[in-house]
Amino acid sequence: MIQDYKYPHLFQPIQLGNVLFRNRIFASPTGYQNVNGDGYLNDGAAAYYGRRAKGGAASVATFEGIVDGELGRGGATHICMDTPNIDRGLSRIAYEIRGYGAVATMELQHAGMFANRDLSFFGANAKGIAYGPVECECDGRHILPMTEEIIERTIQKYADAAALAQKCGFGMVLVHAGHGWMLHQFLSPLTNTRKDKWGGPDVENRARLLISICDAIHKRCGEGFPIEVRISGSECYDGGFGIENGIAVAKQLEGHCQLIHVSAGNHEVEEVFAVTHPSMFLEDGCNVKYAAEIKKHVKTPVAAIGALSDPALMEEILASGQADVVEMGREFMADPDFPLKIRTGQEEKARKCLRCLSCFSSELTNGEPYCAINPESGRELEMKYALPEAKVKKKVLIAGGGIGGMQAALTCADRGHQVILCEKSDRLGGVLRCEEKVSFKKNLDYYLNQQEKAVREHPSIEVRMNTAVTPELAENIKADVLIAAIGAEAAKPPIRGIDGSHVLSAQDAYIHPDQLGSKIVIMGAGLVGVELGLHLKELGKDVTLVEMTDHVNDGGNFLHMLGLKTEIKKRGLDIHFETTVQEICSDRVICKCKDDILELPADSVVFAVGQRPRRKEAIALNYCAPEVYFLGDCVTPKNITEANSTAYIISRNIGRI
């Protein structure tokens, strides 16, 4: 009965048009890109989207389906709906999603004035002609105004793409009219200053193209075929349009679509990227307010999105009438089984997205969306045909209980091996435990606690704390396999005064902020130094960073850096680039800045200049078992994504022989 469910509103079915959706949790559009470079989707795409359906999502929206390959395509990896024989791959995706009981939703997209060029992240280099609402200059390129002929062509292209999606088995289309793309350009009073019926100050004119597209789709596919329209409720920056425009557009959509999906932002504004894709610095559900406000003005169902991973919050959003549907993107990468776990009372097992943007950074640079905490993300096809239990059961000794060590222990144990996990300290979680009191790292702490609990409760894992793995211990245990995940230690630069009592490593600064003075200089503006600086600013400290290079090192996660840049500006974090510390004194730091000497007052100094892998200690264990593997920071200090992925793949293949 309904009273037996903790989250009844989340799992209440909803009908949009003639289509029934099994619950109110929708998977919003994410990847998959044209990895092969041939204009078609590879075999991983169906598995990628099917995995979300398997985990309980009601709707699974796909990649950006570009409706006009000639005039609407953005990057080279975009999939175009008018590519010959594209229907074969689309049908496989729809079939996979439907097979698990979800509705397959095809996103329809057109880049408009940003067509035929690289993403702004990659320099925005022009590749060809582009049309927008009006004639203008953009990124050094002359943008032509859409003529009546091109507008009618575009409407037809959307209708053709929707009809193709319907033919291939998709139960709904998502018309993307937000985030700065073509339809957003027409909806915005800032970019659409046309003088005809397609633009100008009147929102009815600016929305005419979007409404015409929706009506054309319904004419081709039937009035009962649901259309979800994604809009930006606000552009979220000074000078951009606000919620008033979002409300006005939503009112125009009444009677022309079945779901208004309210997002936020404009992809061309760098500081807004981390709002559209909320960074770890923003509160849970930060963009829901835009959907809630629009919901007050329309009868059409409204979907909310933005930093949603707390089921209690999502239930409250629906129960209080702020929205009719909740949508998640990155959360389905972190845990595609999120809906099923919540519904079946396994909430404590549901992972929460860290909002670190490792997935999107990886997708744009490598073509695959690898998640920091879910090593199966981006490998769905391989995981779909998972290996059976290990052919040969083995005794596995794991040295180190950090990120990689815990994942290795869980994967080995799930494969049927006997596992002994040794951690030299009194706590599992490794060096990242130092960040447990950092406000913007709360989901990381939640994840580490989840992993520790899973390790301690697994019947096939023996945990030995305060135990360092030495050759002597390994000899005594006589393991078949040894996995060294012993991490790294802070690199200490050879600078005069570095051994002073007021000088700490970044890890110690996190753990003992009470030992820091009020005025702090941090050496190193990589991710560790910048995040520590932001944390100490929150604690009321006066913080200055010194960096040898001319930029902040993003550690390979360039999208997370966009959020960091916003916070650096917002919190007034002072960074001196191209500056080298020469000496640390009791009350100041003496630096060389180009040809000048710079003296920075400091009560405390923190070094965050990198990590030294414990390779020597790892190599000492090389002959302590028939099989030995090194993983994580003891090989090369990198990140959570790398540690988890390596641990998972190595452990998954132990026991084949």
N, C-alpha and C positions, 0 to 999 in steps of 0.2 A: 504494500500500500504506500501511497505518497508520503504518509507521515513517517515511514521507515527510512526515507532517504534524507541524508544530511543536506544535500544540495538539490532540492526538487526543481527549482527553476532552471538550473543548468541542464537538466536532463528531460525537460518538457519538450516534446516534439513541436515543430513549427512548420506550417505549410506556407510556402511562397509560390504564388501562381498555382499551378496544378501539381507541384512537386512537394513531397513530404520529406523533411529533414529530421533525423532521429533525435537530435538534441540541439542545444543552442551554442555549441562550441564549434566554431569554424576555423579551419586552417587557412590563413590568409596567403596570398601569393608569395612564393619564394622560388629562386633558381628553377629549373634546371637549365643550364646554358648549352649552347651548341659546342660541346666539348670536342667533337671530331673536326670541326671547321668546315663541314660539308653542307651546312644548312639544315641538317636533320638531327633528330634526337637519337642518342645511343641507347643501348639496352638498359642502362642504369636509370633512365628517367621514369619508366613505369614502376620500377621497384621503389624509387625515391618517393613518389607520390602515394603509391599503394601502401607504403609503411605507415603513413599518417592515417589512412583509412582503416587499416588493421588495428591501429591503436584507439579507435573510437571517435575520430572527428566526424562531424555530420556532413560538412562540405570540405572538399580538398581543392583549393584553387591552385592553378599551375603557374608556369613561367609567363613572361610577357609575350603573348602571341601578337606579333606585329601585323596589323591588318593590311598594310601597304608596303611591300618589300622595297619598292622603288623610292617612295617619298616619306615613309614613316619609320624606317629602320634607324635605330641608334647605333649601338656597337656591333662589331663584326660577329659576336656570338649570339645575337638575337635570332630567335626562330620566327620565320615569317609565314603567316597563314596562307599566302598565295603562292608558296613554293610548290612546284609540281610534285604530286604524290606524297605530300606531307600528311595526308589523311591516314596512311598506314601507321605511322608512329603515334599519331593522336589517338587512334582507335585503341591501340595497345594500352595507352595510359588510362583512358576512360574505362576500359574493361577491367584493368587492375583495381582502380578505385571502386568501381561499382561492385566488384566481386567481394569486397569486404563490407558492403552495406552503406557506403557513403555516397554522396552526390558529387560527381566530377564537375568542377567549375573551371571554365576556360577564361583566363584573363585576356582581354582585348586591349591593345595599346597602339599608340601612334606618337612619335616623338616630336612632331611639328617642327618648330624652329630649331630644335636640337637634333634633328635627323641627320644622318650621314656624317657623323663626327664621333670622335672618341668621347668617353665619359669625361666630365670635368676633372675627375680624379687623375686621369691619365693625360691631361694637357689639352683636351677639347680640340684636337686637331681635326680640321674639316676634311671630309672625304668626298663631298659632292654637294648638290643643290639642296636647299631646304626652304620650306614655306611655313609662314606663321600667320597670325591674324592680320598683321600689318607689315608694311615694309620697314625694315630697321637694320641696324648693324649689330652683330652678335659674335663675339670672339674673333673679330677681324674678318667676318664673312658677311656678305650682303644677303639678308633674308628677304625673300619675295613674299608679297601678300597673296593669300589664297584667293583665287578667282572663284566666281560662281561655278565654273566648270570643275575646278579642283575640289570645291566643297561638296558638290554633288557626287563626284568620284569617291570622296572620302566616306560619305554616308553609305554609298553602295558597298564599299570595301568592308565596312563594319557589318553590314547586313550579310554579305557573302561569308565573312569569317564566322559569324554566329551560326549561320545555316550549316556551314561545314562542321563546326563543333557539335551541333545538335545531331547531324548525320553520324558523327563518329562516336556518339554515346554520351556526350556531356549533357548534364541535366540543367545547367545554368551557365550564363556568361557573366563575367565581371568587367564592366566597362570602366577603365581607369581614367578618371577625370580629375585627378589630383596630382600633387607632388611636382608641379611645374611642367608636366608633359602637355601634349597638344590641346586636349580638351580643357585642361586647367588654364592654358594660355588664353583660350577663348572666354572662359568664365571670369577671369581676372579683369577688373576695371583698370589695372595698371598696364597690362599688355594688350588688351583689346580696346583700342580707341577707334575702331572702324566707324564709318558714318552711315553704313547701310543696315539692313535688317539683321545682320549677323554680329553686331557689336555696338559699342558706345556706352553711354551712362545707364541705359535701361537694362536691367538684369534679364528681362524677358528676351531681349535681343542677344545678349551675351550667352544665354543658355539655349538659344534656338538650335545650334548645331548639335549639342548633346541630346536635346529632346527629339530632334529629327532622327538621330541615330537610334535612340531607344524605340521610337515609333516604327522605324524601318525594320528593326530586328523583330519586333512583335508582328509586323505584317508578314515577314518571311517565315517566322518560326511558330507563330500562334500567340494569342494573347496570354495563354496559360504558361508559356515558356518564361521562366523567371529571369529577370535582369537585376544584377547587383551593380550599383554605381558607386564607385569610390571617389570621394571628394576630399579636399583639404578644408576642414572646418575653419581653419585659420592658417595664415602663412607663418605666424609665430616669430616675426622679426620686425624691428622698427622700419617702417616704410612699406611693409607688406599689408595685404588686406587682412581684416580681422573677422571675428565670428559673425558679424553682421552680414558679410557677403556669403558666408557659409549657410546661414539661415535663409537668405534670399534665394540661393541656388536650390537648396533643399525644397523650398516651397514650390519652385518651378517643376521639380521632379514628381510632385504628387500626381498619381494616376498614370505615370509613364514608366515606372520601374517598380520592382517588388521589394527591394532592400536598398537603403541608403547607408553606405559604409563610410563612416566619418573618420578620416585620418587627419594628418596635420602636416604643414611644412611645404617647402619648395626645394627640390634637389639641387638647385643652382646656388643656393645660399649656404655656404660652408658651415656657419655656426648653427644652422637649423637641422643639419643631417642628424645630429644626436638627439633631436626632438622627434623627428619623423621615425627614427629608429632609436628609441630612448636609450641613452647611455646608463651606466650603473650609477651615475650621479643624480639621476632623477627619481622621484618617488614612484611607487607602484601605481599603475593606472593613471599616469600623468596626463594622458591625452583624452581620457574618458569625458572630461568636462565639456569638450566640444560636441561630442555625441549627445550628452545629456541636455545641453542647451538646445540643440537642433530638435531633439525629441519633443520638446515642449511645443513646437510650431508645426509639426507634421503628423499625419495619420499613418503614413507609410512606415513599416518597421525600420528600425535603425540599428546598425551594428557599431559597437565600440571597439577600439583597438589601442594598444600602446602600453607596454610594460605590464602585461597581465600574466601572472603565473601563480597567484594566490587564489585558490578556489573559493575561499570565504569572501574575498573582495569581489570576485566575479559573480558569485551568487547574489551579493548585495546589490550590485549594479543592475541585475535583472529584476530582483525582488522590489527594488525601489523605483523601478520604471525609468531608470536613466538610459536604458537600451533594451532591445529585444534579443540581440545576439551579441556574443563576445567572440572576438577573433584574436588569434595568436599566430605569429610567424616563427620567430626564433625559438619560442618555447617548444614547438614541435620538433625542432632539431635537437634540443636538449633532452626531450623525452617524448617520443611519438606516442607512447602509451599513456600520456597524461589523462585523457578523458576516462579510459578504462580503469586506471588505478583509482581515480577519484570516485567513480561510480561504484566500484566494488569494495570500498572501504580501505584501500591501501594508500591513503593519502601520504603517509610518512615515507613511502617508497618513491613518490613522484619527484623527479629532479626539477630544480628551478633554474631557468636560464640565468647565467651570470651577467648577461648583457655586456659581454666583453667584445663582441663583434668579431671574434676570431672566425666565425662561420662565413660572414660576408666578405671579410678580407681575403680569406682562403678561396672563396668562390670566384672572386674577381681576379685573383692572381694565379690560381692553380686550376680553376674550372670545377672544383669540387668543394662543397660546403662542409668542411671539417669542423665539428663542434669540439670545444675545449673539454667538456665533461661527458660527452657521449661518443665513444670511439667508433660506433656503428654508423654515425652520420657521414654521408658521402660514400658509404660502402654498402648501401642497402641491397644491391644486387648480389654481392658476395654473401651477405648475411642471410639473404632469403634462402639460400641453400647451405645453411650452417652445417658445420661438421658434426657428426654424431659424437657421443662421448669418446674420450681418448681411447685409442686402440690399446695402448700400453699405459697402465696406471703407474705413476711414478711418485717418489718422495721429492718434493720441491722445497728447497731452502731459499728464502728471500731475505736479502740483507737490505734493510731500510723500509720504514713504514710511512714514507711520504706519498705523494700523488701516484707515482709510478708503481711503488711497492704495493700499495693497497689495491690498485687495479689489477696488477699481476696476480696477487693472492686470490682475489675474487674470481678472476677468469680461470686460473688453474684449478681452483676448487670446484667451480661449476663444470669443468671438464672431467671431473672424477679423480683428480690427483689429491694426494695427502700433502698439505701445505704447512710449513713452519715459517712464520713471519717474525723476524727479529728486528727490533727497533732499539737503538742505543740510548734514546732518551726515555722519558716517562710518559710520552704522549704520541699517538699516531697523528699523521697529518703533515709532518715535515716542516720545512722552513716557513711555509705559508701560514702556519698557525700564529705567527707573529702579527698577522693582520686581522685577528678576530674582533678587535674593538674598532675597526675602521668602518664608519657608517656606510660608505658606498661599496663595501665588500661583504655585506651581510649574506648575500646568496652564496658566496664562496664559502663562508663559514658554515652555512646550512649544508652545503654539499660535502664538506670535509666531515662534518658530524654524521651525515648519512653514510658515507663510505666507512667510517670507523665503526659505526653500529653494525653495518652489514658484515664487516670483517669479523668482529667479535662474536656475532651470532651465528656465523657459518659453521656447521658441524665438522667440516673438513679442514678448518684452519686453526692451528695452534698459534697463539700470539705470545711472544716472549718480550716483555718490556725491559728497558735498561740492560739490553744485551746487544753488544756489538759482535758482528760476525767476524771471527778471526780464522786463520787457517786451522788453528787447533780446534776451535768449536766445530768447524765444518768437517774436520776429520772425525770427530766424535759422533756427529749426526749421521754421517755417511749418506748424504742425499744423492739421488740420481741426477738432480738438476739444481744448479745454483744460479739465482738471478741477483745480480748486484745492482741495487738502486739506491746507492749511498749518498747521492746528491753532490753538492758543491759547497764551498765556503766563500765568504766575502773576500774579494780581492782587496788587499791593503796596499795602497800606493806608497812607494818609497819617498816620502816627503818629510822634511824636517819638522818635527813637532807632532807627527802622526800618532805617537804613543802617549800623548798627553791624556790626563784623566778625564778631560772634557771632550775627548774625541771618541765617537761611537760608530759602529757599523749601522747600516740602515735597519738590519734586523733588530739590533739592540735598541735602537731608537724607537721602533714600533713597540717593543715589549716594555721599555722603561722610559716613557715620555716624561715621567716625574724627575728623571735625572738630567733633563735638558733645561737649559736656561731659557730666557725669554727671546733672545736674539740668536738665530741659528743660521749657519751657512752649510748648505748641502753640496758636496762635491759630486757632480754627475747629474745630467738631465736626461737620463733614459727613463723608461717607464717607472722603475723603482724609485728613482729620485724625485720625479715629478709627482707621483702618487703620494709618496711620503710627505712632500712639501704641501700638497693640498690637505692632507690629513692634519698636519701640524698647524696649518692656517685655521682649520676648524677648531683646534684646541686653543686658539688665540695667540699663537706664536708669531713672531716676526721672522719670516723665512726668506732667504736669498739662495738661489742656486747658481753654481759656477759650472760651466760646460766648456770643454776644450774645443769641440766642433762648432759649426755655425747653425746647428739645428737640434731639435729634440729627437732622440732616437726612438722610433716607434716599435722596435723589437719585432718587426715583421707584421704588426697588426696596425696598418695605416688608418683604418676606419675608427678604431678606438682612439687614435690620436686626435681625430676631429673633435671627439667629446672632451678630451683632455685640453685641447687648445681653448675651447669655450670656457672650461672651468678655470684655466690659467688666467684668462682675461677677466672673467667674472670675479674671481677671488683676489686678483691683484698679485699674483705670484711673480716675484721679480727673478729674472734669469739673465745672467751675464754670459753671452756666447763668446767663443774664441778667446777664452780666458783660462789660464793655467795657474793652479795653486802652487806657489813656490815655498811658502813656509806657513806653519800654523803656530800662532803665538797664544798666550793665555787669554788675551782679550780681543784678538783680531786675526784675520787671515790675509796674508800678503799674496797678491796675485799679479800675474803679468797679463795685461790686456793689450794685444798687439804691441805697440812700442811704449806703452805706458805702464806704470806700476799702480795697482789698485789695492787699497787697503779697505777691507770690509770688517766692521765691528762684529764680534761674535762671542757669545757666552759659551756656546757649544758648537761643535763641528761634527758633521756626519759624512762618512764616505759611502757613496753608492756608485762605484765605478766598475761594477761587474762582479762576476763569480769565478772562482777557480775550481774547476772540476776535480773531484777526488780520484783522479785516474790512478795514481800510484797505489792507493788503498784498494781500488777495484782490481787492478792487475795482480795484486798479491793473492787474490782469490781465484785466479785463472785456472789453476790445476787442482781445485778442491772438490771437483765433481766431474763425472764423465761429460756432462753438458753444462756449459757456463754461458750466461748472457749478461751483457752490460746494457743498461738503459737509463734514460733520463739525464739529469745534470752531471752525473759522474762521467758521462761521455762528452757531451757538450751542453752547457747551460742554455736552455731555450725557454720553453713555456709549458703551460698545463696541457695544451693541445698535443704537443709533441710527446710529452711524457705519457699521457694516457693512451695515445694511439700506438706507440711503440710497445708499451706494456701489454696492451690488449692483443696485438697481432702476434708478438712473440709467444705469449702464454697460450693463445688459442691453438698454436701449432705444435705445442709440446705433446709428446705421446703418440705421434704418428708412426714412429719406429721404436 
